[in-house]
Amino acid sequence: MNSRVAGTVGTVAVALVVAGCGADRASSAGQAPANSRASTTATIGSAVSGTHRAAGTHRAVGRGCNRLSATGPPGISGMAPAPVVTVLQGNPLLTTIARAIKAAGLTSRLNAAKAITVFAPDDPAFMALGRGNLTTLLASKSDLAKVVQFHVVKGRLTPADLASGRHLTTLLGTVIVPAKLHGRYRVNNAQVVCGNIRTANATVYIVNKVLVPIP
């Protein structure tokens, strides 16, 4: 990894630590980050239910799926035949990653890819970076491109692939490490909220943190 990439992801890593402390303070003060997440889960819940019906054996995984409502707008389930970025753009829980992909100029590339897996941080994951860090990141096309590509690998990965712990090479050329621990799927520092959601050309795993390299 070159120094520019390392610096970008390093900034994200520091922001995650700081944001984590802030999130704890917000929770103790009775603020609403959890409620914000809850207000958007209905759409993904509908997507999980719809994806399972439409795709048969391609069952969604992740403990978050069980907590999601099976009612609400169509979200991903209504757009399953569409390319991956189109699907992300259609879901209110994934607006920031969709915006980042567009700002990075990667929409056409990812939509045209034949078979990829996207680890898509949800909106609360991006907000955890802090408003200033997120604004700076979204303003840099080159940095955004690196961050986005760090969340994409070639091939449609199954839950079994994640559980195997096999190291995965991202489009950025760096490595991420999946795992299944105590029944939960993880990728690097992030937990899979809900995944194995299939689109026309990709498999999506929604994660609860912006991925950073493992030291």
C-alpha positions in Angstrom: 0.0 0.0 0.0 1.4 3.4 -1.0 1.7 6.3 1.5 -1.3 8.1 0.1 -3.6 5.1 0.6 -2.1 4.4 4.0 -2.7 8.0 5.1 -6.2 8.0 3.9 -7.2 4.7 5.6 -5.2 5.7 8.6 -7.3 8.8 9.0 -10.4 6.7 8.7 -9.1 4.4 11.4 -8.4 7.2 13.8 -11.8 8.7 13.1 -13.5 5.4 13.9 -11.8 5.3 17.3 -12.8 8.9 18.1 -16.3 8.3 16.7 -16.8 5.2 18.9 -16.2 7.2 22.0 -18.6 9.8 20.8 -21.2 7.2 20.1 -20.9 5.9 23.6 -21.4 9.4 25.0 -24.5 9.9 22.8 -26.0 6.7 23.9 -25.5 7.5 27.6 -27.1 10.9 27.0 -30.2 9.3 25.5 -29.7 10.6 22.0 -31.0 8.8 18.9 -28.3 7.0 16.9 -29.9 3.6 17.6 -33.3 5.0 16.7 -32.0 6.4 13.4 -30.7 2.9 12.5 -34.1 1.4 13.5 -36.0 3.8 11.3 -34.2 2.6 8.2 -34.2 -1.1 8.9 -37.7 -1.8 7.6 -36.5 -1.4 4.0 -33.6 -3.8 4.4 -36.0 -6.2 6.2 -38.2 -6.2 3.2 -35.2 -6.7 1.0 -34.1 -9.8 3.0 -37.5 -11.3 2.8 -37.9 -10.5 -0.9 -34.4 -11.7 -1.8 -34.9 -15.0 0.0 -38.2 -15.6 -1.9 -36.7 -14.6 -5.3 -33.4 -16.2 -5.0 -34.3 -19.5 -3.3 -31.1 -20.9 -1.8 -29.4 -17.5 -1.7 -30.5 -16.9 1.8 -29.5 -13.7 3.6 -27.3 -14.1 6.6 -26.4 -11.9 9.6 -27.9 -11.5 13.0 -29.2 -8.1 12.0 -31.5 -9.8 9.5 -33.6 -11.3 12.2 -34.2 -8.0 13.8 -35.4 -6.3 10.6 -39.0 -5.8 9.8 -40.4 -7.8 6.9 -42.6 -4.8 5.9 -41.8 -1.5 4.3 -40.7 -0.1 1.0 -39.4 -2.6 -1.6 -35.8 -1.4 -1.3 -33.3 -4.0 -2.5 -35.9 -6.8 -3.0 -37.7 -4.6 -5.6 -34.4 -3.9 -7.4 -32.7 -7.3 -7.3 -32.5 -7.6 -11.1 -30.7 -4.3 -11.2 -26.9 -3.7 -11.2 -25.3 -3.3 -7.8 -24.8 0.5 -7.6 -28.4 1.0 -8.8 -29.5 -1.2 -6.0 -27.5 0.6 -3.4 -28.8 3.9 -4.6 -32.3 2.6 -4.1 -31.9 1.9 -0.4 -32.1 4.6 2.3 -29.7 2.8 4.6 -26.9 2.9 2.0 -27.1 6.4 0.7 -23.5 7.3 1.7 -21.8 4.4 0.1 -23.9 5.1 -3.0 -22.9 8.7 -2.9 -19.2 7.8 -2.4 -19.3 5.4 -5.4 -20.8 8.1 -7.6 -18.4 10.8 -6.4 -15.4 8.5 -7.0 -16.5 8.0 -10.6 -17.0 4.2 -10.1 -20.7 3.8 -10.9 -20.3 2.5 -14.4 -17.3 0.3 -13.6 -19.1 -1.5 -10.7 -22.4 -1.7 -12.5 -20.7 -3.3 -15.5 -18.6 -5.8 -13.5 -19.6 -9.4 -14.2 -19.4 -10.8 -10.7 -18.2 -9.0 -7.6 -18.9 -8.8 -3.9 -19.5 -5.5 -2.2 -19.0 -4.9 1.5 -21.3 -1.9 1.9 -21.0 0.1 5.1 -24.4 1.4 6.2 -25.0 5.1 6.8 -24.4 4.9 10.6 -20.9 3.4 9.8 -20.0 6.5 7.7 -21.5 8.9 10.3 -19.2 7.3 12.9 -16.3 8.8 11.1 -17.4 12.2 12.3 -19.0 14.9 10.1 -15.7 16.7 9.4 -13.8 13.6 8.4 -16.7 12.4 6.2 -17.0 15.8 4.5 -13.3 15.8 3.8 -13.4 12.2 2.4 -16.4 12.9 0.2 -14.6 15.9 -1.3 -11.6 13.9 -2.5 -12.3 11.8 -5.6 -9.0 10.0 -5.5 -9.3 9.1 -1.8 -12.9 8.0 -2.3 -11.9 5.7 -5.1 -9.4 4.0 -2.9 -11.8 3.6 0.0 -14.6 2.3 -2.3 -12.3 -0.2 -4.0 -11.1 -1.4 -0.6 -14.7 -2.6 0.0 -15.0 -4.6 -3.3 -13.6 -8.0 -4.3 -13.9 -10.1 -7.4 -16.4 -13.0 -7.5 -19.6 -13.6 -5.7 -18.7 -14.7 -2.2 -21.0 -17.0 -0.2 -21.3 -17.1 3.6 -19.2 -20.2 3.5 -16.4 -18.3 1.7 -16.5 -15.7 4.5 -16.5 -18.4 7.2 -13.4 -20.1 5.6 -11.2 -17.1 6.7 -9.5 -17.1 3.3 -7.8 -13.8 2.7 -9.5 -11.7 -0.1 -7.8 -9.3 -2.5 -9.7 -6.1 -3.0 -9.9 -4.1 -6.2 -7.4 -1.8 -4.6 -4.9 -4.7 -4.4 -5.0 -4.8 -0.6 -6.1 -7.7 1.5 -9.2 -8.1 3.8 -9.8 -11.0 6.1 -13.3 -12.4 6.6 -14.3 -14.7 9.5 -17.1 -16.3 11.3 -16.8 -16.1 15.1 -19.4 -17.2 17.6 -22.0 -17.4 14.8 -21.3 -13.9 13.5 -19.7 -13.0 10.1 -17.0 -10.4 10.2 -14.7 -8.7 7.7 -11.6 -7.1 9.2 -12.9 -4.8 12.0 -16.5 -4.8 10.8 -19.5 -7.1 11.6 -21.9 -8.2 8.8 -25.3 -6.8 9.7 -27.0 -8.6 6.9 -25.5 -10.1 3.8 -25.6 -12.5 0.9 -28.1 -10.2 -0.8 -27.9 -10.7 -4.5 -28.2 -8.1 -7.3 -27.9 -8.6 -11.0 -24.1 -8.6 -11.0 -23.0 -8.7 -7.4 -23.5 -10.0 -3.9 -23.8 -7.4 -1.1 -22.9 -7.7 2.5 -23.9 -4.7 4.7 -21.4 -4.0 7.4 -21.5 -1.8 10.4 -18.1 -0.1 10.0 -16.0 1.4 7.3 -13.3 -1.2 6.7 -9.7 -0.4 7.6 -6.7 -2.6 7.1 -5.7 -5.0 9.8 -2.2 -4.1 11.1 
